[in-house]
Amino acid sequence: MQRFEAILLFYRPYFLWSLGINIVLLIFSPFIPPIIISKLLLTIFLWYLVTETKAKQKLIFYKNLGISTFKLFASIFLIDIFITLVFTLLISEFI
């Protein structure tokens, strides 16, 4: 449970960006597969950005907790996809 809370702590600053991207993706394509592919590409970009900048120092904390970089970003992707699917399904019911 402590690891999951740590992963959520890492995801929290990116949540608003993810929500904004969800809205933009829904405007351009209300279909689920392109949204999931876009989120995967954005997660890969986030991984590259974090590992190649000074934000790499944040990853040391997660490595000390026993969370590898792959597990961290895979978990973030799965959490983000879950939130995206819920958001997309709720919005599509009202449109």
N, C-alpha and C positions, 0 to 999 in steps of 0.2 A: 504494500500500500504506500510505503514511503517513496518508492521509486515512481509510482504512478503520480503522486503529488509533485515530485520533482519534475516529471515530464510536463505536467500541466503548468508548472511554474515557468518552464522554458517556453511553452506555447502561448502563454498569456499576452506578451507584447505583440505577437503576430496575429492575435485574434481579430482585432479591428481591421487590419489589412485584409485578412481572409474574408471577412464579412463584406467589405467593399468589393473585393474581387468576385465574390458570389453574386452580388447585385449586377455587376458589369457582365459577367458571363450569362446570367439569366436574361439580360436584355438582348444579347447577341444570339444566344442559342439556349432554348429552354430544355434541351435534351440532355440526359444524364451522361452518356459516354464521352462527349466532348468536354464536359465539365470535369469529369474524373481525370481525363488525359491532361487537361490544362493544370489541374491541381498537382498532378504528378510532376509535370515539368516545372512548376513553381516551387515545389518542394526540393527538387534537384537543384534549382537555382539558389534556393535558400541555403542548402547544404554547401554549395560552392562558395557562396558569399561568406558564410560563417567560418569555413575552414581556411579561407584565404585572406581574412582581415584580422584585426585585433580582437574580434569577437571570439576567436579561437580559444582564448583564455577561459571563456565560459564553459567550454567542453571539459576542462580538467575537473570541475566540480562533479559532472555527471560520470566521468570515468572513475572517480573516487567512489561513487555510489555503486559502481559495477554496471553502469549502463554504457554500452558501446555507442559510438557515433551512429552506426547503422541502426541499432535498436531505437535510439532517440529519434532519428528522423523518420523511421518507419512508423513508430508510434504516433508521431505528430501527423504523418500522412493519414493514418487510419482515423485518428480523432477528427482531423479536418474533413475527411470524406464523410464521416458520420454526421457532423454538423452541417455540411453542405447538402447531403441528401435530405435531412430533416427540413432544412430551410427551403430547398427546392420543392419538395413535396407540399409543404405548407403554402408557399407562394403560388404554386400551380393550381392549388384548390380554389384560390381566390381570384385567379385571373381567368 
